[in-house]
Amino acid sequence: MALIKFPYGKEQIEFDIPDGRFAGSLTSSLNDYRPCADEASLIENALLNPIGSECLSRLAEGRKNIVLIASDHTRPVPSKFIIPPMLRELRRGNPDADITILIATGCHRETTEKELIAKFGEETVKKEHIVVHDCDDMDNLVDIGELPSGGRLMVNRLAVEADLLVSEGFIEPHFFAGFSGGRKSVLPGIASRKTVIYNHNAQFIDNPCSRTGVLEGNPIHRDMLFAAKKAGLKFIVNTVLDAEHKIVYAVAGDVEKAHLDGCRFLSGLCGVSLPKDMEKPGIVITTNGGFPLDQNIYQAVKGMTAAEAAVKKGGVIIMLAKSDDGDGGKVFHETFKNQPDLNKMMEDFLATPPEETIIDQWQSQIFARVLLHAKVIYISDADDETVRDLHMIPAGSIAEAVRMADDILGTTDEKILAIPDGIAVTVK
């Protein structure tokens, strides 16, 4: 028997997979990595050794109006470690510079003062000039050109008018942009809603290169990188975090070159694949990494994409996600409840012009893609009716889910693969 522990909310669920059926367990090596220095030192070392760029203090020389793009409350970026040394270096280059911290909310709600204090610390919030981006505030958005995809690139006026634009962030696998971090500070971070939804359009989401861990050929990444360079993003500080959100790696420097360095490092640890010569299994058990990422079904789609990449066509994904907050979105729920035909749903998505993309359409499209590839049995605290509305099969335990999967597949011989944390890995 192979005893596997699956994160579920703030707890773990254990399950014994019989040896004769066990296809293996795909896990990230990130949490086993031991950094060469503490968190503060990793940031300092990155700032002292920028990649493809002059040091931050040198860039700040003679620059009066400086804007530092910072992540919002939805991202676990350890800003308390990153922002103070960045501010120090900027002021070392120009003590008289006017510095604005611009919160990259993308299309999220406004970050509250309480959330700002939790993220940056009371001293930073009290002393620094902080502005929260609003993707719908047309008076403070500027059109700076056309994206490679043809959409209009509209970004926050403060960034456009800055003498020097820099940013912080973190890098993790991203289920359609390849990786987070780097260029995403600008698009979607400080872009207009119209720019964001154009970038997240159905044709781009459908592109086979718009997948976890893929940058080359990824049209979403291409637009994002163009946007960052067009907006004049000159310097980034990005981190890689472990499961406890501790910094284990940091990069600084050019928005493209430094980001790629961080992506390569992360890919070397989170990239996983099936054993050589093994066929894709019929059953994959996975999760969304537990709390706080498995609080609703909407978010759980991200973890499902790892299983989608690993399970054979027509197989079964067993997804564990506590989902104590339910579906995660009314439109998301109703999209599936009101359309029983997933193929028709996908046709409608793909027929939607980029400029008419609606918020969260991309998440629904990816979820529909997963459901068309494999049956999904869902273990959660959500009510069964909601799970069924979303074209999934509810189950109360892994053992019950495996029995259901066997019934669906018509055999008890299918191999079972475990991906304990579907968010943490890139399946190659």
Disulfide bonds with the S-S distance in Angstrom:
none
